[in-house]
Amino acid sequence: AQTVTQSQPEMSVQEAETVTLSCTYDTSESDYYLFWYKQPPSRQMILVIRQEAYKQQNATENRFSVNFQKAAKSFSLKISDSQLGDAAMYFCAYRSATSGTYKYIFGTGTRLKVLA
Amino acid sequence: KAGVTQTPRYLIKTRGQQVTLSCSPISGHRSVSWYQQTPGQGLQFLFEYFSETQRNKGNFPGRFSGRQFSNSRSEMNVSTLELGDSALYLCASSRGSYNEQFFGPGTRLTVL
């Protein structure tokens, strides 16, 4: 069974600085998707970035980028130029690309605090 | 375009009761997934429906059930509530099972 581990329950970053959130996963599959979701306090969860396992190039979305290490089964999220609005719970998620397997597996989350 | 809506937003029940939660997906989305979110366990997958058929189910007891209607709206039912069922229940919809999921605001269930 696949698992997703976020070993940092909480992280803090100074405004305008860079922070990296860690995520590791375990799977025997070769084709899958990885995601980072953001859940602001009392607000809806939104997708931050996604990565297809077959793509070697790391995904980027403006100030958000990932470091995808397939062999190490590592998928970290880097937030550059952190802003107060980045404060939220961040969840790493895995989804198989195998037909018939549709569920997402989420990590336990990392709470990010942004200090002014 | 309206987002995913969930009703009710807050619910208080007592042990032994049952509860039904509702989720209206984004127009055109046929896949609806349900998750239970608790502080200690994170998000746990409950089940996913696509075109009125349950496609996958998580590791939850049979007290948790769901269904999807022809208009893609989905309901989740929990019978014989236990204290441990207190959680935020999230619904997410997507155009298909392999498309990006869009989450609703959740239903906060408190079991006393």
Interface residues (C-beta under 8 A of the other chain):
Chain A: Y37 R43 Q44 M45 I46 L47 R50 F91 A93 A97 T101 Y102 K103 Y104 I105 F106 G107 T108 G109
Chain B: G3 V4 S31 S33 Y35 G40 Q41 G42 L43 Q44 F45 E48 F50 R55 N56 G58 L90 A92 S97 Y98 E100 Q101 F102 F103 G104 P105 G106
